[in-house]
Amino acid sequence: MNNPIDTSLFDKAAAFAIAAHGGTERRGKGTPYVIHPMEAAAIVASITNDPEMLAAAVLHDVVEDTAVTADELRQAFGDRVTRLVLHDTASDSATLGWRGKRQGQIERLRAADRDGKIVALGDKLSNLRAIAGDYTLLGDALWQRFHAPQGRVDIEWYYRGLAGALIELSETIPYREFVALLDNTFGFMNYGEATTVSLDDYVESGGGYCSTSYNHRDGVTMVKFYDEGAPLSLPQNELQTAHAVFRMGIPSPMPGRLVTDGRRFGAEFRRISPKESFARFVSNRRDRCEEIGHRFAKMCRDLHAKPCNTSLFASESEYVMGEIRKSRSLTAEEQEHLCRLVEAVPLCRTCLHGDMHIGNVITTDLDEKTHAAIHDFWIDLGDFRWGNPLFDLGMAYLTFCNPDEAITQRLFHIGSAEMQRIWKTFAEDYFGAHTDAERHDIERRLAPFAALKMVHFDLVHPMPEPMRHFVQKTAAAASQMTTLESTPWPTL
């Protein structure tokens, strides 16, 4: 038996909408128009049960498409419902043109509060569902139904803009459906053109190996700017990859626009706030190393259990062999030995992060009593590929067991002792290595994959001599390799 609730406001709004839209057809559908606002309300109801938001959803088109005025709506339903409706109402100015009207709507939604965005998402997802369904039946003939001057080009521009304006809702299921429908209808996002932004709107929040991060003052987005002179392909690739990863349901911040400040190019993302990387979390709570070890192991296990789309993402093995052959620090013979090592790795088609370490997971919304994380997200997904998890785990081993204390402190804000504590817990969880001997055996097996990561970093900054020596010893061991498991690899 259903529980009784007070539906009086929604009932009144639904009746009002039915009367206002009475006798009108949903364009091209042959069905009563009011079915659309009802669907919008159902979408909003999947996010919230707020009566005024549900009322606004079912009323969202009455000011724009009927004779009802904003004052009449306010008199009947109050200020909040009216405000939520007007967030989603296009301007009727004839001087703005098609794009001008919709650009104003996009900007209003970008500035709207979360409640206003939820109501708008109900409307826009309902519309996009209709477009996607009709496109499968009509193909490109569909675009003649719209008043947009450039047809498909304008419609895609508008809905991509809406996705950006509503990015605050990226953790919701309706938003994820919205993005999926966009890609299924128009193809994947094209990051060919950068939007110029002003650094006056941002506050610097941190730095990475070759980038600097900034938080937008609106609290909704952040930008990762690559260093000046870095190729445009770096943020383009990161955005394209992050977009595809987000579509797969892997926990990660929703990617936004390709941007530039006039000197550098950057990738925009939905800002997760409040947040800390796992590395920052431990640096502020030195007694919580084991907790992070457990949580990082779970993130890695979940990722490595997910099959990857091998037509969409690149092969890690092929990528690594390409990096080896570009190395200026290795002889041709050493390159061949390391490529032989890569070829011996058993083939897997699982998801790989590509840069797997505790600086590339962020966490938010901690339960104050249990200290459990409600949300953990992967970030820095530009190296996401498919292949054997050993490649990812080699990176983890390199960061956890790197003997260079200064590098560990600079990149992860904690010392080698804390990193070893996390590594011990991680090895227990991920590999079932409960003794020192079992953990040392895991380290021996992962050491050659750490060496392969060093080859990659050498292409960015020359390797220190101890690391170069380690890579050369690994190449020498690969030249004598009988099997991947039995070869006596050097350890860090």
Residue, then its C-alpha position, 0 to 999 in steps of 0.5 A: m500500500n502506498n504511503p499518503i503524502d500531501t500532493s496538493l501543490f503538484d495536483k494544482a500545478a498539473a491541473f494548471a498546466i493541463a488547462a494552459h496547454g490544452g488543445t496544443e500538440r507536441r511538435g511533430k508528435g501528434t500527442p497532447y503537449v502536456i505529456h512533455p511537462m509531465e515527463a519533465a516532472a517525472i525526471v525531476a522526481s528521480i532527483t528530488n521530492d521537493p513539491e515546489m520543484l515538481a510543480a515548477a517542472v510541470l509548469h516550466d513552459v506555461v510562461e514561454d508557450t502559453a498566454v500565462t504571464a509570470d505575474e499570474l504564475r507568481q500569484a497562483f504558485g508563489d515566488r520560488v516556483t515562478r523563479l524556477v520556471l523563469h530560469d528555464t524560459a527563453s527570451d522572446s526578443a526578436t533582435l537576439g536571433w536563434r543563437g542569441k536567445r539560447q546563449g542567454q538561456i545557457e548563461r542564465l542556467r549556468a548562473a542558476d542555483r542547483d534547484g533551478k538546474i534540476v528543473a531545467l534538466g527535467d525539461k532538457l532531458s525530456n526534449l533530448r529523449a524526443i530528439a534522439g528517438d526521432y533521429t533514429l526514425l527520421g535521420d537528418a530529415l529531423w533537423q528540418r523540423f527546427h527553426a535553427p538556421q544551421g539545423r543539426v549544427d545549431i541543435e548540437w551547439y545548444y545541447r552541448g552548451l546546456a550540458g556545460a551549464l548543468i555540469e553541477l548535476s553530473e553525479t545524477i543519473p538523469y545528467r548521465e543519460f543526457v550526456a549519453l544521448l548527446d553522444n549517441t545522437f551527435g557523436f563524441m564531443n569535439y574539442g577542436e576549439a578552445t574557449t577563452v577564459s579570464l584567470d581573474d575568475y579563478v583561484e590557483s589550487g595546486g600544481g602537478y608534474c606539468s600543469t597547474s590547477y585553478n578553481h572557478r570562483d563560482g564553485v562549480t568548475m575547475v581548470k587544469f592548465y598545462d604548462e606554457g608550450a605544452p602541446l594542445s593535444l595534451p588537454q584535448n586528449e585528456l578531455q576526450t578520454a575523460h569524457a569516454v571514461f565518464r560515459m562508462g560509469i567509472p567514478s570521475p569528475m565530468p569533463g567540460r570545455l577546452v579552454t585557454d587563458g591566452r598563453r596556455f591550454g587547459a581542460e575544464f572539469r566539474r569541481i568536486s568540493p570539498k575534496e582532497s587527494f588521497a595523498r593530501f588526505v594522508s598528509n593531513r592525517r598521518d594516522r590514517c595510512e592504512e585506511i587509504g591503503h584499503r580504499f585505494a586497493k578497492m578503487c584499483r580492484d574495481l577499475h581493473a575488474k572492468p572490461c575496456n572498449t578496445s576500439l575506443f581506447a589505446s593499447e597500453s602495450e603498444y603505447v609503452m613499446g612506442e615510448i621505449r623506441k623514442s627513448r634517447s637514454l637507451t641503446a637500440e639493444e636495450q630498447e629491443h630487450l625492453c620491448r621483448l619484456v612488454e611482448a611477454v606480458p599476458l594479454c588483458r582487455t581491462c581498464l587501466h588508469g595509466d598513471m595510477h597513484i594516490g595523488n590521482v584519486i580525490t575524495t569528498d563527503l566523509d562520514e564524520k562518525t565512520h570516516a568512510a568516503i561517500h565519494d572517491f573519484w579518479i582524476d587525471l585520466g589522459d593516460f587511460r588505456w586498456g591492457n594488463p593491470l601489471f602496467d598500472l601496478g608497476m606505477a603504484y609500486l614505483t610511487f609507493c617504494n621510490p627510494d628518493e625521499a625528496i621526490t616523494q615529499r614533493l609529489f605526495h606531501i608525505g615521506s617514504a615511511e607513510m608511503q610504505r605503510i600504505w603500500k603494505t595495506f594495499a598489497e594485502d588487499y589487492f594481492g593477498a600478500h600478508t607476509d613480508a616474504e609475499r609482499h617482497d615477491i610482489e615487488r620483484r614481479l612489479a619492478p620491471f613495470a616500474a622500470l617501464k614507467m621510468v622510460h616514459f618519464d625520461l621523455v619528459h625530464p631526464m632520469p636521475e642516474p640511479m633510475r637510469h641504472f635501474v632501467q638498464k639492469t631491467a633491460a639486461a634481465a629482460s635479455q636473459m628472460t625465460t618467463l616473466e615470473s621466474t626472471p630475477w628482476p632488480t628491485l628498487 
